[in-house]
Amino acid sequence: MAWFVNRYCCTDCRTCWEDEWSCCCDDECPNCGSGDWSPIESVDLTFMVEAEGDHFAIFESPLSADDKPRYIRIAITPTVEAARTFIEHRSAVYWD
């Protein structure tokens, strides 16, 4: 499942906040309660790469994730470039 950090700003009270969710959905201002604010920016965190010794582990938020990303390790690569290539290919399949 995709996972995003969505960033919002309420023009009613000028409060800005972040919220993590499985989509780029509208949100309600935590300060004044004004609703239906669309994200001004969304950062895709579906995949994460972490160095582990001399290789790189790729983690993905699985389809079973609902209210949390619940990352699982899906691959190990020898370089960070290989990890990026793996994610690009997996994302292309994932989003089609």
LUMDOTI-929265 format. One line per field, with one value per residue (C-alpha): x, y, z. Coordinates in pm, 1 decimal, always signed. Layout:
<rs>
east: (X;...)
north: (Y;...)
up: (Z;...)
</rs>
This chain:
<rs>
east: (+0.0;+126.0;+225.8;+252.6;+339.3;+92.0;+158.8;-129.9;-184.2;-515.4;-573.7;-848.6;-615.8;-272.4;-195.7;+29.1;+52.7;+159.5;-33.3;+67.9;-180.4;-214.6;-329.3;-307.8;-643.2;-800.9;-779.6;-932.5;-733.7;-627.0;-640.1;-970.8;-1157.1;-1194.4;-1217.7;-1146.0;-789.1;-595.0;-226.2;+7.8;+277.1;+290.4;+605.3;+585.3;+719.4;+593.4;+952.8;+1241.0;+1608.2;+1841.2;+2210.3;+2284.7;+2655.6;+2788.7;+2448.3;+2111.9;+1778.0;+1459.0;+1140.2;+786.3;+458.5;+251.4;-103.8;-216.9;-105.0;-403.6;-343.6;+39.5;+300.3;+402.3;+717.4;+847.4;+1185.3;+1140.7;+1495.1;+1866.1;+2091.0;+2467.4;+2442.7;+2203.1;+2178.3;+2059.7;+1803.6;+1672.3;+1648.1;+1462.1;+1215.3;+1162.2;+1073.8;+856.6;+677.8;+603.3;+435.5;+276.8;+103.5;-9.9)
north: (+0.0;+345.1;+557.2;+936.2;+1226.0;+1495.2;+1860.4;+2103.2;+2472.3;+2618.0;+2964.2;+3029.7;+3026.2;+2989.6;+2659.4;+2418.3;+2048.2;+1707.3;+1383.0;+1035.9;+827.3;+570.1;+831.1;+1202.8;+1279.0;+1599.4;+1672.5;+1886.8;+2161.7;+2040.9;+2397.1;+2546.8;+2243.2;+2389.6;+2101.2;+1970.5;+2099.0;+1933.5;+1859.9;+2131.9;+1864.4;+1486.9;+1284.1;+921.2;+690.8;+363.8;+242.6;+296.2;+206.8;+145.6;+64.3;-271.0;-338.0;-341.7;-370.2;-191.4;-327.3;-217.8;-199.4;-155.4;-66.4;-376.2;-384.1;-514.0;-188.5;+18.9;+271.7;+239.0;+166.9;-168.6;-192.5;-532.2;-609.2;-701.9;-699.7;-656.5;-480.9;-425.2;-49.5;+235.7;+287.3;-72.0;-11.1;+297.0;+102.5;-179.2;+69.6;+245.6;-84.2;-199.2;+138.5;+119.3;-218.4;-106.4;+199.5;+40.7)
up: (+0.0;-74.5;+222.2;+225.1;+450.2;+349.7;+431.9;+474.5;+551.4;+663.2;+520.5;+778.4;+1081.3;+913.7;+1086.0;+896.2;+981.8;+854.3;+850.9;+736.4;+545.7;+269.3;+16.1;-57.6;+102.5;+226.5;+599.1;+870.6;+1041.9;+1387.8;+1520.6;+1401.4;+1263.0;+915.5;+670.6;+324.5;+300.2;+19.0;+68.9;-51.4;-75.2;-42.4;+12.2;-101.5;+170.5;+19.8;-13.3;+227.6;+179.3;+472.6;+474.1;+637.1;+651.3;+295.9;+126.3;+117.1;+235.8;+61.3;+266.0;+135.1;+296.7;+203.9;+68.8;+408.9;+574.7;+672.1;+946.2;+959.0;+691.9;+852.6;+638.6;+533.5;+379.1;+13.1;-127.6;-61.3;-313.8;-330.2;-397.6;-331.1;-709.0;-750.2;-475.8;-658.3;-985.3;-808.9;-659.1;-993.8;-1161.5;-873.2;-862.6;-1235.1;-1185.5;-858.2;-1006.5;-1336.3)
</rs>
